[in-house]
Amino acid sequence: MNRYWTLSDKPVGAWPDADTFVLREAPIPSPGPGQALTRTIYISLDPYQWGYKRRGAEAPGAPCHARTVSQVVESRIAGLAPGDVVFNTNGWSEYALMGEGVARPAYMIPRKLDPAQGRISLAVGVLGMLGLTAYAGMILLGDPKAGETAVVSAASGGVGQIAGQLARLRGARVVGIAGHADKCRYVTEDLGFDACVSHLSPTFAADLAAACPAGVDVYFENVGGAVFDAVLPLFNRGARMTICGLIAHYGDAPGVDARAALMARGAAIFAERGVSVRDLFVGDYVADHHDAFLAEVAPQVAAGRIRYREDLRQGLENVPAAFAEMLKGANFGKTLVQVSPDPTL
Ligand SMILES: NC(=O)c1ccc[n+]([C@@H]2O[C@H](COP(=O)([O-])OP(=O)(O)OC[C@H]3O[C@@H](n4cnc5c(N)ncnc54)[C@H](OP(=O)(O)O)[C@@H]3O)[C@@H](O)[C@H]2O)c1
């Protein structure tokens, strides 16, 4: 039998709780022509998945969506053999089909992985769409220059840790914003950011201003809310802000437009200082920029010039708890769950 998590039939609340998900079982499916059966190894847990669920984007009873790293069990796809390791979208499920007729977001394109090119879990992390998000938002949109100040919120998380290091490699002075002290220490001591301030501190806004004595030229926004409000007065003339995500608002009531509210709060300063604000959707960059991103970032990861921390949990039964914890900041690094042995280790 195949075990997988779906949404329960209870109304989806602001944030996930013990009643939000149900573990179900069904026979393991057989691949048809042009399909392969794969066994999930790593499930990537990402904040956007909560948006899918709150918007009702997942079919009732279907496994919750997620990007995954999996191993081929049985294949009717040319060029894919049992034992091969792939990036795909098995969701919160032990087994799933990939290939012809299997629904997936258009830009999440399954591909065979070469374990010689790095740990296979990195395909849902720094060497996958997560890294591309950081690259597109920081390098292509933010375009930090040597000597400028770049600020990154959720700085110890999956995207934030990569975005900040990319800016540092461009010669910018990089300031992180993170939650508890261990995260801030990691951001400065392990990742080499120039400073990191905690948004949990009662003096957060003043701490951030003190950490950015020359103002802010590039802001990589992952959070919104009070974190954005603290960055806003620090923008320099000609600053660039990338809106990557607004996680502080992912539990807002339906119909509340957090981005519009943020833009309204920032309007006067954006206009007065010529701040350009760009929205980021990683799916827009896969086709044209994925190869350039990998060519630039993979060697830096291999050489240890870009460091990357995973928050690796174990066991399918722990997926909902790990997901809920990530949304509230109890993760430390990129969140993923291992649900079967990694044959490459
Ligand atoms: N635009 C795109 O295409 C795209 C693609 C991927 C990800 N994203 C976005 O990128 C952001 C980061 O995603 P990720 O996968 O890297 O997640 P992550 O940073 O690994 O985990 C989320 C982090 O957000 C922080 N956080 C949560 N609530 C907060 C609040 N109210 N105030 C301040 N910080 C809060 C927590 O860190 P602290 O403990 O440090 O506060 C938490 O660890 C998310 O907004 C996500 O939606 C966008």
The ligand as an SDF file (V2000), in Angstrom:
LIG
                    3D

 48 52  0  0  0  0  0  0  0  0999 V2000
    8.4770   34.1070   -5.2930 N   0  0  0  0  0  0  0  0  0  0  0  0
    8.7720   32.8240   -5.4310 C   0  0  0  0  0  0  0  0  0  0  0  0
    8.7380   32.2710   -6.5310 O   0  0  0  0  0  0  0  0  0  0  0  0
    9.1820   32.0670   -4.2060 C   0  0  0  0  0  0  0  0  0  0  0  0
    9.8230   30.8200   -4.2930 C   0  0  0  0  0  0  0  0  0  0  0  0
   10.2300   30.1800   -3.1110 C   0  0  0  0  0  0  0  0  0  0  0  0
    9.9750   30.7930   -1.8850 C   0  0  0  0  0  0  0  0  0  0  0  0
    9.3160   31.9920   -1.8580 N   0  0  0  0  0  0  0  0  0  0  0  0
    9.0660   32.6990   -0.5880 C   0  0  0  0  0  0  0  0  0  0  0  0
   10.3040   32.8920    0.0530 O   0  0  0  0  0  0  0  0  0  0  0  0
   10.0940   33.0240    1.4510 C   0  0  0  0  0  0  0  0  0  0  0  0
   11.0620   32.1070    2.1810 C   0  0  0  0  0  0  0  0  0  0  0  0
   10.7370   30.7590    1.8350 O   0  0  0  0  0  0  0  0  0  0  0  0
   11.6720   29.5680    2.3350 P   0  0  0  0  0  0  0  0  0  0  0  0
   11.2270   28.3650    1.6110 O   0  0  0  0  0  0  0  0  0  0  0  0
   13.0640   29.9800    2.2560 O   0  0  0  0  0  0  0  0  0  0  0  0
   11.1850   29.4100    3.8630 O   0  0  0  0  0  0  0  0  0  0  0  0
   12.0980   29.4770    5.1630 P   0  0  0  0  0  0  0  0  0  0  0  0
   12.7360   30.8190    5.1830 O   0  0  0  0  0  0  0  0  0  0  0  0
   12.9760   28.2850    5.2000 O   0  0  0  0  0  0  0  0  0  0  0  0
   11.0310   29.3520    6.3560 O   0  0  0  0  0  0  0  0  0  0  0  0
   10.1800   30.3900    6.6490 C   0  0  0  0  0  0  0  0  0  0  0  0
   10.8270   31.3900    7.6390 C   0  0  0  0  0  0  0  0  0  0  0  0
   10.0920   32.5880    7.6360 O   0  0  0  0  0  0  0  0  0  0  0  0
   10.2960   33.2430    8.8670 C   0  0  0  0  0  0  0  0  0  0  0  0
    9.0340   33.7750    9.3520 N   0  0  0  0  0  0  0  0  0  0  0  0
    7.8570   33.1180    9.4350 C   0  0  0  0  0  0  0  0  0  0  0  0
    6.9110   33.9450    9.9370 N   0  0  0  0  0  0  0  0  0  0  0  0
    7.5090   35.1310   10.1660 C   0  0  0  0  0  0  0  0  0  0  0  0
    7.0650   36.3780   10.6780 C   0  0  0  0  0  0  0  0  0  0  0  0
    5.7890   36.5690   11.0480 N   0  0  0  0  0  0  0  0  0  0  0  0
    7.9530   37.3850   10.7950 N   0  0  0  0  0  0  0  0  0  0  0  0
    9.2360   37.1980   10.4310 C   0  0  0  0  0  0  0  0  0  0  0  0
    9.7260   36.0450    9.9220 N   0  0  0  0  0  0  0  0  0  0  0  0
    8.8630   35.0300    9.8080 C   0  0  0  0  0  0  0  0  0  0  0  0
   10.8630   32.2150    9.8390 C   0  0  0  0  0  0  0  0  0  0  0  0
   12.2410   32.5270   10.0580 O   0  0  0  0  0  0  0  0  0  0  0  0
   12.7270   33.3420   11.3570 P   0  0  0  0  0  0  0  0  0  0  0  0
   12.6860   32.3940   12.5010 O   0  0  0  0  0  0  0  0  0  0  0  0
   14.0760   33.7710   10.9840 O   0  0  0  0  0  0  0  0  0  0  0  0
   11.7570   34.4660   11.5270 O   0  0  0  0  0  0  0  0  0  0  0  0
   10.7690   30.9200    9.0600 C   0  0  0  0  0  0  0  0  0  0  0  0
   11.8210   30.0490    9.3970 O   0  0  0  0  0  0  0  0  0  0  0  0
    8.6210   32.6920    1.6890 C   0  0  0  0  0  0  0  0  0  0  0  0
    7.9020   33.9060    1.8000 O   0  0  0  0  0  0  0  0  0  0  0  0
    8.2270   31.9610    0.4400 C   0  0  0  0  0  0  0  0  0  0  0  0
    6.8470   32.0510    0.1730 O   0  0  0  0  0  0  0  0  0  0  0  0
    8.9140   32.6210   -2.9910 C   0  0  0  0  0  0  0  0  0  0  0  0
  1  2  1  0
  2  3  2  0
  2  4  1  0
  4  5  1  0
  4 48  2  0
  5  6  2  0
  6  7  1  0
  7  8  2  0
  8  9  1  0
  8 48  1  0
  9 10  1  0
  9 46  1  0
 10 11  1  0
 11 12  1  0
 11 44  1  0
 12 13  1  0
 13 14  1  0
 14 15  2  0
 14 16  1  0
 14 17  1  0
 17 18  1  0
 18 19  2  0
 18 20  1  0
 18 21  1  0
 21 22  1  0
 22 23  1  0
 23 24  1  0
 23 42  1  0
 24 25  1  0
 25 26  1  0
 25 36  1  0
 26 27  1  0
 26 35  1  0
 27 28  2  0
 28 29  1  0
 29 30  1  0
 29 35  2  0
 30 31  1  0
 30 32  2  0
 32 33  1  0
 33 34  2  0
 34 35  1  0
 36 37  1  0
 36 42  1  0
 37 38  1  0
 38 39  2  0
 38 40  1  0
 38 41  1  0
 42 43  1  0
 44 45  1  0
 44 46  1  0
 46 47  1  0
M  CHG  2   8   1  16  -1
M  END
$$$$
